Amino acid sequence: MQRLLLILGAVLLAAGAAWPWLSKLPFDRLGRLPGDIHIVRDGFSFYLPVTTCILVSVVISVVIWLLRR
């Protein structure tokens, strides 16, 4: 548990320090990636974040894999 908290703290610290550069990337907000489906019709809006879900799944899988090593 201590290792997990230290790693999460380091990740948050690194993300906070890199925020000025991360905010300039074209993918600054998760959920607006190419491949996400957004359909807008009269009185209807449908959003399916396919690429975002795949990306989040890969990141979580890598983090879990690293923690289990």
Backbone as CSV, one residue per row, in Angstrom:
resi,resn,N_x,N_y,N_z,CA_x,CA_y,CA_z,C_x,C_y,C_z
1,MET,0.823,-1.190,0.000,0.000,0.000,0.000,0.871,1.259,0.000
2,GLN,1.958,1.220,0.744,2.843,2.378,0.798,3.454,2.655,-0.571
3,ARG,3.842,1.586,-1.257,4.437,1.739,-2.590,3.438,2.360,-3.560
4,LEU,2.199,1.903,-3.488,1.147,2.430,-4.363,0.924,3.920,-4.106
5,LEU,0.865,4.310,-2.851,0.656,5.718,-2.524,1.829,6.580,-2.963
6,LEU,3.042,6.072,-2.825,4.214,6.821,-3.283,4.208,6.986,-4.802
7,ILE,3.852,5.934,-5.516,3.811,6.003,-6.982,2.716,6.961,-7.440
8,LEU,1.533,6.864,-6.835,0.450,7.777,-7.205,0.815,9.226,-6.897
9,GLY,1.469,9.452,-5.780,1.909,10.804,-5.441,2.928,11.329,-6.435
10,ALA,3.861,10.472,-6.847,4.869,10.883,-7.824,4.235,11.182,-9.182
11,VAL,3.261,10.370,-9.574,2.569,10.603,-10.849,1.807,11.923,-10.806
12,LEU,1.106,12.175,-9.724,0.368,13.436,-9.596,1.315,14.638,-9.570
13,LEU,2.434,14.496,-8.893,3.423,15.571,-8.849,3.995,15.832,-10.238
14,ALA,4.322,14.780,-10.967,4.855,14.937,-12.322,3.812,15.557,-13.257
15,ALA,2.565,15.127,-13.151,1.510,15.697,-13.993,1.297,17.172,-13.660
16,GLY,1.348,17.517,-12.387,1.196,18.915,-11.997,2.337,19.781,-12.496
17,ALA,3.547,19.238,-12.448,4.711,19.993,-12.925,4.694,20.145,-14.444
18,ALA,4.166,19.140,-15.138,4.152,19.164,-16.606,2.877,19.784,-17.176
19,TRP,1.989,20.245,-16.317,0.697,20.749,-16.793,0.800,21.874,-17.829
20,PRO,1.706,22.845,-17.692,1.794,23.893,-18.720,2.067,23.333,-20.116
21,TRP,2.861,22.274,-20.201,3.160,21.671,-21.508,2.044,20.722,-21.942
22,LEU,1.452,20.010,-20.997,0.378,19.076,-21.334,-0.859,19.806,-21.847
23,SER,-1.109,20.993,-21.329,-2.299,21.731,-21.743,-2.183,22.256,-23.174
24,LYS,-0.966,22.295,-23.729,-0.777,22.771,-25.096,-0.921,21.667,-26.131
25,LEU,-0.999,20.408,-25.684,-1.166,19.296,-26.609,-2.555,19.335,-27.240
26,PRO,-2.690,18.841,-28.460,-4.022,18.856,-29.084,-5.009,17.935,-28.388
27,PHE,-4.523,16.992,-27.609,-5.403,16.075,-26.883,-5.429,16.456,-25.415
28,ASP,-5.636,17.735,-25.140,-5.542,18.227,-23.769,-6.655,17.719,-22.872
29,ARG,-7.780,17.354,-23.436,-8.866,16.837,-22.608,-9.249,15.461,-23.101
30,LEU,-9.242,14.501,-22.187,-9.650,13.158,-22.537,-11.121,13.190,-22.925
31,GLY,-11.478,12.479,-23.947,-12.857,12.462,-24.378,-13.070,13.193,-25.685
32,ARG,-12.044,13.794,-26.223,-12.142,14.472,-27.513,-11.064,13.949,-28.453
33,LEU,-10.797,12.675,-28.368,-9.774,12.065,-29.191,-10.355,11.651,-30.540
34,PRO,-9.514,11.581,-31.561,-9.991,11.057,-32.841,-10.428,9.606,-32.658
35,GLY,-11.536,9.249,-33.209,-12.067,7.895,-33.053,-13.237,7.837,-32.098
36,ASP,-13.418,8.865,-31.284,-14.601,8.935,-30.435,-15.797,9.310,-31.305
37,ILE,-16.907,8.675,-31.053,-18.095,8.868,-31.890,-19.031,9.875,-31.215
38,HIS,-19.403,10.908,-31.944,-20.326,11.924,-31.436,-21.352,12.208,-32.526
39,ILE,-22.591,11.857,-32.259,-23.674,12.047,-33.223,-24.644,13.072,-32.652
40,VAL,-24.918,14.104,-33.427,-25.848,15.147,-32.996,-26.973,15.233,-34.020
41,ARG,-28.180,15.086,-33.579,-29.376,15.221,-34.410,-30.324,16.196,-33.721
42,ASP,-31.430,16.500,-34.351,-32.414,17.402,-33.744,-32.940,16.798,-32.444
43,GLY,-32.667,17.454,-31.339,-33.154,17.020,-30.033,-32.483,15.759,-29.511
44,PHE,-31.364,15.365,-30.087,-30.713,14.125,-29.681,-29.201,14.265,-29.828
45,SER,-28.482,13.800,-28.837,-27.024,13.797,-28.892,-26.529,12.487,-28.308
46,PHE,-25.623,11.818,-29.025,-25.082,10.541,-28.592,-23.559,10.615,-28.644
47,TYR,-22.901,10.185,-27.576,-21.450,10.230,-27.507,-20.926,8.872,-27.051
48,LEU,-20.018,8.272,-27.824,-19.413,6.998,-27.489,-17.896,7.152,-27.562
49,PRO,-17.217,7.232,-26.406,-15.766,7.474,-26.383,-14.950,6.197,-26.604
50,VAL,-14.936,5.672,-27.829,-14.254,4.416,-28.135,-12.749,4.552,-27.896
51,THR,-12.114,5.516,-28.522,-10.670,5.688,-28.401,-10.270,6.031,-26.969
52,THR,-11.043,6.835,-26.311,-10.744,7.202,-24.932,-10.774,5.967,-24.032
53,CYS,-11.760,5.110,-24.213,-11.853,3.894,-23.399,-10.666,2.968,-23.645
54,ILE,-10.256,2.833,-24.898,-9.105,1.990,-25.221,-7.842,2.568,-24.587
55,LEU,-7.649,3.870,-24.699,-6.474,4.511,-24.127,-6.436,4.368,-22.606
56,VAL,-7.540,4.590,-21.951,-7.598,4.459,-20.496,-7.325,3.013,-20.088
57,SER,-7.868,2.065,-20.823,-7.641,0.655,-20.531,-6.170,0.276,-20.664
58,VAL,-5.512,0.759,-21.701,-4.085,0.458,-21.893,-3.259,1.069,-20.767
59,VAL,-3.547,2.307,-20.407,-2.789,2.974,-19.331,-2.974,2.233,-18.011
60,ILE,-4.189,1.867,-17.682,-4.446,1.145,-16.428,-3.765,-0.213,-16.450
61,SER,-3.800,-0.913,-17.576,-3.144,-2.215,-17.685,-1.639,-2.099,-17.488
62,VAL,-1.021,-1.078,-18.068,0.426,-0.886,-17.916,0.773,-0.557,-16.468
63,VAL,-0.010,0.285,-15.834,0.257,0.639,-14.432,0.134,-0.598,-13.552
64,ILE,-0.895,-1.396,-13.742,-1.055,-2.610,-12.942,0.073,-3.585,-13.206
65,TRP,0.474,-3.715,-14.465,1.583,-4.601,-14.807,2.875,-4.153,-14.118
66,LEU,3.123,-2.843,-14.120,4.320,-2.320,-13.456,4.295,-2.525,-11.953
67,LEU,3.132,-2.393,-11.359,3.026,-2.554,-9.912,3.179,-4.007,-9.488
68,ARG,2.824,-4.944,-10.352,2.909,-6.368,-10.002,4.315,-6.923,-10.216
69,ARG,5.192,-6.199,-10.894,6.550,-6.695,-11.154,7.362,-6.747,-9.914
